[in-house]
Amino acid sequence: MPTISVDKADLYRRLERTYTQVEFDQLCFDFGIELDEDTTEEVEAAKKAGLPTDEPVLKIEIPANRYDLLCIEGLALALRIFLNLQLPPSYTLSTPSPDQLISVSVTASVAEIRPFFAGAVLRFKEPFTPASYKSFIDLQDKLHANLCRGRKFVAIGTHDLDTIKGPFRYEAKAPKDIKFAPLNKETVYDAEQLMNLYETDRHLAKFLPLIRDSPVYPVIYDSEDRVLSMPPIINSNHSKITLQTKNIFIDMTATDQTKLDIVACIMTTMFAEYTEIPFTIEPVNVIFPDGTARLTPDVSPRRTTARPSYINSCTGFAPSLSASEISSLLTRMSLHSSVSTVNEDEIIVDVPATRPDILHECDIMEDAAVAYGFNNLKFTFPKANTIAKPLPINKLGDMVRKECAQAGWVEVLPYILCSHDENFAFLNRPDPGNLAITLANPKTVEYQVVRTSLLPGLLKTVRENKNLALPVRIFEVSDVAVQDLSQERRSRNIRKVSAVWCNKTAGFEVVHGLLDRIMQIMSVPFLEREESKGTTGYYIKETSDDTFFPDRAASIFYRPPPTTPAASSNIPQAHLAADPTAPKPSAFDNVKEVLSSALPGSSSSRDVQIGVLGILHPEVLQKFEIEYPCSSLEFDLEPFL
């Protein structure tokens, strides 16, 4: 969690009272933050010793998702509302006349480097004080460090509006064509020279790779062609803010629109209390290359709803609170709320621009519990007596894992993320486009998608352990994830077992033997012929799969028992008989139908294709840099529940 340091005297002045350390520690606990350190004793000791020292500060740990508490202005405001010293403010945009509205034109040239832009103007009633100036810069640095991920996603520039003239334009130019005097320097440099200049700078060097390899760099100009900044590296010295600054122009460039919107709201609302009309922000009109325009920032509240019945059931309020009482609690947490006139079990909540952490009804429930006070919840005995036991899928997975290990196979635990090529192209498999879950902003190309097969991880393990004596036989029992639009989370996990045998010979019979052993311990009989009339069992059938050597692959089919209450769970009967706590039918009972419809190719209306085994194709082995032949096995475990 981030830690902020606030002036103790200033915070207590804003809260209209002085607290002892114990009292303030309790207030922090009640509000959901933590007092990390009070430097009062150290400061007093330094003063007695005649040493120079600053005023006492409070170091407070803030939840990572509460960006509105990262400065003393936001923290004090939230605590004042929590203590019922004031109501939550309503943030609004001023309405300057068309000739006074500041505009920024975004050119198409920035699309390849930092395509998104937002701006705002803060017109303060009085110039900065040393304390407010320091807080303003600290908030900018803290946002850069966490939410902006070191300026990668968003970069914030601040300028003295009285030293520049709009309208402004945001474009990208070749490094040699960008020339200006950077912050705190009088010498004019071009962008290439600036890159060399800041290579050894302890603060700025880490940001240079964000644009250094690009053929063009982003730059912001005013109407007189004066450079305001070269995001995300450095601002111009000409427009730097000082203690005399009253009117501030804030530019924000980004590679992520969602984070840009959050940063724009936080950076402006936190200091809106100092504006000529408190909590009023002057917008900037951003004109995009296609001619569309947008006023930024958007500080309008986001309307949602919460159910008192849900909040009472989750928190255990005793007695249950009414909708109006819960609404009052939410108001203490800076959430504008009112009871619906249409539905008595509904509270209308207007989430302010300062609270991007409110994503779901459960977040509203948590705020209500914080305002009520966790220590005020009554201790009660649970209404049900339960004994913990593993989920059926976990119990089955552990059983298979144990048997594979006892058969001489070594378990491995690869990462669940892999590259797109490893998941598809390296296995000679096409990407259907609606199967893999893709990361929007992968850190590296090695972690682009959530795996849809266990096989890439096993093959990478073989590749990285070439020094081991042959044969190498490894396995994994774990989850893969696929898209599923029918689920609330738009995805679902599938538990699989996979194994790879690597030796001087292919060893198809070895992985086939492992399959037979796993089925044996699960009490699943082998069907001698595909058309066998057995009620349940498994069989294999030759298949064509580009992952495997031609004519050396087989699909694994499973015929589940008829769907009856007595046969809804197929965990091995021998284990059920010996284990009175064995799992009963579960929520996974419908997985057979789901998998049956998703995996075509079965020869019976009840048969389900659950996996495949075979000798891996030489092209696959070459892509994974494996020199010896390999055979693999992979199938789903969930149909056996």
Backbone hydrogen bonds, N-H to C=O, Kabsch-Sander energy under -0.5 kcal/mol:
donor,donor_aa,acceptor,acceptor_aa,energy
4,I,60,I,-2.5
6,V,4,I,-0.5
6,V,58,L,-2.3
8,K,56,P,-2.0
11,L,7,D,-2.4
12,Y,8,K,-2.4
13,R,9,A,-2.1
14,R,10,D,-2.0
15,L,11,L,-1.8
16,E,13,R,-0.8
17,R,12,Y,-1.7
24,F,20,T,-2.7
25,D,21,Q,-2.2
26,Q,22,V,-2.0
27,L,23,E,-2.2
28,C,24,F,-2.5
29,F,25,D,-2.1
30,D,26,Q,-2.7
31,F,27,L,-1.9
32,G,28,C,-1.2
32,G,29,F,-0.5
33,I,28,C,-2.7
34,E,61,E,-1.7
36,D,34,E,-0.7
36,D,59,K,-2.8
37,E,59,K,-1.7
39,T,57,V,-2.2
43,V,39,T,-2.4
44,E,40,T,-2.5
45,A,41,E,-2.3
46,A,42,E,-2.1
47,K,43,V,-2.2
48,K,44,E,-2.2
49,A,45,A,-1.5
50,G,47,K,-1.3
51,L,46,A,-2.9
58,L,6,V,-2.7
59,K,37,E,-3.0
59,K,57,V,-0.5
60,I,4,I,-2.7
60,I,58,L,-0.7
61,E,34,E,-3.1
62,I,2,P,-3.0
66,R,63,P,-1.8
67,Y,65,N,-1.0
69,L,66,R,-1.6
70,L,67,Y,-1.2
75,L,71,C,-2.5
76,A,72,I,-2.7
77,L,73,E,-1.8
78,A,74,G,-2.3
79,L,75,L,-2.4
80,R,76,A,-2.4
81,I,77,L,-2.2
82,F,78,A,-2.2
83,L,79,L,-2.2
84,N,81,I,-1.4
85,L,80,R,-3.1
86,Q,80,R,-0.8
91,Y,89,P,-0.6
92,T,279,F,-2.0
94,S,281,I,-2.4
100,Q,97,S,-1.7
101,L,97,S,-1.6
104,V,285,N,-2.6
105,S,168,F,-2.5
106,V,104,V,-0.6
106,V,287,I,-3.3
107,T,105,S,-0.6
107,T,170,Y,-2.6
110,V,107,T,-1.3
111,A,108,A,-1.5
112,E,109,S,-0.6
113,I,110,V,-1.8
114,R,110,V,-1.3
116,F,254,A,-2.1
118,A,252,M,-2.2
120,A,250,I,-1.6
121,V,282,E,-2.3
122,L,248,I,-2.3
123,R,121,V,-0.5
124,F,122,L,-0.8
124,F,246,K,-3.2
125,K,274,Y,-2.8
128,F,245,T,-1.2
133,Y,129,T,-2.9
134,K,130,P,-2.1
135,S,131,A,-2.2
136,F,132,S,-2.2
137,I,133,Y,-2.2
138,D,134,K,-2.5
139,L,135,S,-2.3
140,Q,136,F,-1.7
141,D,137,I,-2.3
142,K,138,D,-2.6
143,L,139,L,-2.5
144,H,140,Q,-2.1
145,A,141,D,-2.0
146,N,142,K,-2.0
148,C,143,L,-2.8
149,R,146,N,-1.2
150,G,144,H,-2.1
151,R,144,H,-0.9
152,K,148,C,-0.5
152,K,149,R,-1.2
153,F,148,C,-2.3
154,V,148,C,-0.7
155,A,253,T,-2.6
157,G,251,D,-3.2
159,H,249,F,-2.2
160,D,239,S,-2.6
161,L,159,H,-0.9
161,L,247,N,-2.5
162,D,247,N,-0.5
163,T,160,D,-1.9
164,I,161,L,-1.0
168,F,103,S,-2.7
169,R,221,Y,-2.3
170,Y,105,S,-3.3
171,E,169,R,-0.5
171,E,219,V,-2.4
173,K,217,Y,-2.3
177,D,174,A,-1.8
178,I,175,P,-1.3
179,K,177,D,-0.6
180,F,189,Y,-2.2
183,L,235,N,-1.7
185,K,182,P,-1.9
189,Y,180,F,-2.3
191,A,175,P,-1.6
191,A,178,I,-1.3
194,L,190,D,-2.0
195,M,191,A,-1.9
196,N,192,E,-1.6
197,L,193,Q,-2.5
198,Y,194,L,-2.4
199,E,196,N,-0.8
200,T,197,L,-0.5
201,D,198,Y,-0.9
205,A,201,D,-2.1
207,F,204,L,-1.9
208,L,204,L,-0.8
208,L,205,A,-0.8
210,L,207,F,-1.6
211,I,208,L,-1.5
212,R,208,L,-2.0
214,S,211,I,-2.1
217,Y,173,K,-3.1
219,V,171,E,-2.8
220,I,229,S,-2.2
221,Y,169,R,-2.5
222,D,226,R,-1.7
223,S,165,K,-2.7
225,D,222,D,-1.8
228,L,220,I,-3.3
229,S,220,I,-0.8
230,M,234,I,-2.9
233,I,230,M,-2.1
234,I,230,M,-1.3
236,S,228,L,-3.1
237,N,181,A,-2.9
240,K,237,N,-1.0
245,T,242,T,-1.4
248,I,122,L,-2.9
248,I,246,K,-0.6
249,F,159,H,-2.6
250,I,120,A,-2.9
250,I,248,I,-0.5
251,D,157,G,-2.7
251,D,249,F,-0.5
252,M,118,A,-2.4
253,T,155,A,-1.9
254,A,116,F,-2.1
255,T,153,F,-2.3
256,D,153,F,-1.0
260,L,256,D,-1.8
261,D,257,Q,-2.2
262,I,258,T,-1.8
263,V,259,K,-2.7
264,A,260,L,-2.6
265,C,261,D,-1.8
266,I,262,I,-2.6
267,M,263,V,-2.9
268,T,264,A,-1.1
269,T,265,C,-2.8
270,M,266,I,-1.8
271,F,268,T,-0.7
272,A,269,T,-1.0
274,Y,271,F,-1.3
275,T,272,A,-1.2
276,E,123,R,-2.1
279,F,272,A,-2.5
280,T,272,A,-0.6
280,T,277,I,-1.4
281,I,92,T,-2.5
282,E,121,V,-2.0
284,V,119,G,-0.6
284,V,296,T,-2.4
285,N,102,I,-2.9
286,V,284,V,-0.8
286,V,294,R,-3.0
287,I,104,V,-3.0
287,I,285,N,-0.6
288,F,286,V,-0.6
288,F,292,T,-3.0
291,G,288,F,-2.3
294,R,286,V,-2.0
296,T,284,V,-2.3
299,V,297,P,-1.0
302,R,351,V,-2.8
303,R,301,P,-0.6
304,T,349,V,-2.8
306,A,347,I,-1.9
311,I,307,R,-2.4
312,N,308,P,-2.9
313,S,309,S,-2.1
314,C,310,Y,-2.1
315,T,311,I,-2.2
316,G,312,N,-2.0
317,F,312,N,-0.5
326,I,322,S,-2.3
327,S,323,A,-2.3
328,S,324,S,-1.8
329,L,325,E,-1.7
330,L,326,I,-2.3
331,T,327,S,-1.7
332,R,328,S,-1.3
333,M,329,L,-0.6
333,M,330,L,-1.0
334,S,331,T,-1.6
335,L,330,L,-2.1
336,H,334,S,-0.6
336,H,350,D,-1.2
338,S,348,I,-2.1
340,S,346,E,-2.4
346,E,343,N,-0.8
347,I,306,A,-3.1
348,I,338,S,-3.0
349,V,304,T,-2.8
349,V,347,I,-0.6
350,D,336,H,-3.5
351,V,302,R,-3.0
351,V,349,V,-0.8
353,A,299,V,-0.5
355,R,352,P,-1.8
358,I,355,R,-1.5
359,L,357,D,-1.1
363,D,360,H,-1.1
364,I,360,H,-1.2
365,M,361,E,-2.2
366,E,362,C,-2.0
367,D,363,D,-1.9
368,A,364,I,-2.1
369,A,365,M,-2.1
370,V,366,E,-2.3
371,A,367,D,-2.5
372,Y,368,A,-2.1
373,G,369,A,-2.1
376,N,373,G,-1.6
377,L,374,F,-1.2
386,T,384,A,-0.6
395,K,391,L,-2.6
396,L,392,P,-2.5
397,G,393,I,-2.2
398,D,394,N,-2.5
399,M,395,K,-1.8
400,V,396,L,-2.3
401,R,397,G,-2.6
402,K,398,D,-2.4
403,E,399,M,-1.9
404,C,400,V,-2.4
405,A,401,R,-2.0
406,Q,402,K,-2.2
407,A,403,E,-1.3
408,G,405,A,-1.6
409,W,404,C,-2.1
410,V,473,R,-2.2
412,V,475,F,-2.2
418,C,449,V,-2.2
423,N,419,S,-1.7
424,F,420,H,-1.5
426,F,421,D,-3.6
427,L,424,F,-1.1
428,N,425,A,-1.7
429,R,424,F,-2.6
437,I,450,V,-0.5
438,T,436,A,-0.7
439,L,448,Q,-3.0
447,Y,444,T,-1.4
448,Q,418,C,-1.5
449,V,418,C,-2.6
450,V,437,I,-2.4
451,R,416,I,-2.6
458,L,454,L,-1.5
459,L,455,L,-2.5
460,K,456,P,-2.3
461,T,457,G,-1.6
462,V,458,L,-2.1
463,R,459,L,-2.3
464,E,460,K,-2.0
465,N,462,V,-1.2
466,K,463,R,-0.7
468,L,465,N,-1.5
472,V,502,C,-2.7
473,R,471,P,-0.6
474,I,500,V,-2.1
475,F,410,V,-2.1
476,E,498,S,-2.4
478,S,476,E,-0.5
478,S,496,K,-1.6
480,V,494,I,-2.2
481,A,451,R,-2.0
482,V,492,R,-2.2
483,Q,435,L,-2.3
484,D,490,R,-1.6
487,Q,484,D,-1.8
490,R,487,Q,-1.3
492,R,482,V,-2.1
494,I,480,V,-2.6
496,K,478,S,-3.2
497,V,635,F,-2.4
498,S,476,E,-2.4
499,A,633,L,-2.5
500,V,474,I,-2.5
501,W,631,S,-3.0
502,C,472,V,-2.9
503,N,629,P,-1.7
510,V,507,G,-0.8
511,V,507,G,-1.4
512,H,508,F,-2.1
513,G,509,E,-1.9
514,L,510,V,-1.9
515,L,511,V,-2.2
516,D,512,H,-2.3
517,R,513,G,-2.2
518,I,514,L,-2.5
519,M,515,L,-2.4
520,Q,516,D,-2.1
521,I,517,R,-2.3
522,M,518,I,-1.1
523,S,520,Q,-1.5
524,V,519,M,-2.8
527,L,538,Y,-3.2
528,E,526,F,-0.7
532,S,529,R,-2.0
537,G,559,R,-1.6
538,Y,525,P,-2.0
539,Y,557,F,-1.9
541,K,555,S,-2.0
543,T,553,A,-1.9
545,D,543,T,-0.6
548,F,545,D,-1.9
549,F,615,I,-3.5
552,R,549,F,-2.1
554,A,613,L,-2.8
555,S,541,K,-3.0
556,I,611,G,-2.8
557,F,539,Y,-3.2
557,F,555,S,-0.5
558,Y,608,V,-2.7
559,R,537,G,-3.4
564,T,562,P,-1.3
567,A,564,T,-1.2
568,S,565,P,-0.7
576,L,572,P,-2.1
577,A,573,Q,-2.6
578,A,574,A,-1.4
579,D,575,H,-1.3
582,A,579,D,-1.9
589,D,586,S,-1.6
590,N,587,A,-0.6
591,V,588,F,-2.2
592,K,589,D,-0.6
594,V,590,N,-1.7
595,L,591,V,-2.9
596,S,592,K,-2.6
597,S,593,E,-1.9
598,A,594,V,-1.4
599,L,595,L,-2.0
607,D,604,S,-0.5
608,V,558,Y,-3.0
609,Q,599,L,-0.7
610,I,556,I,-2.4
610,I,608,V,-0.7
611,G,556,I,-1.2
612,V,634,E,-2.3
613,L,554,A,-2.4
614,G,632,S,-2.1
615,I,552,R,-2.3
616,L,614,G,-0.5
616,L,630,C,-2.2
617,H,547,T,-2.7
620,V,617,H,-0.6
621,L,617,H,-1.9
622,Q,618,P,-2.5
623,K,619,E,-2.1
624,F,620,V,-1.5
625,E,622,Q,-1.3
626,I,621,L,-2.9
631,S,501,W,-2.2
632,S,614,G,-2.5
633,L,499,A,-2.4
634,E,612,V,-1.8
635,F,497,V,-2.2
636,D,610,I,-2.2
637,L,495,R,-2.6
638,E,495,R,-0.8
640,F,637,L,-1.8
641,L,638,E,-1.7
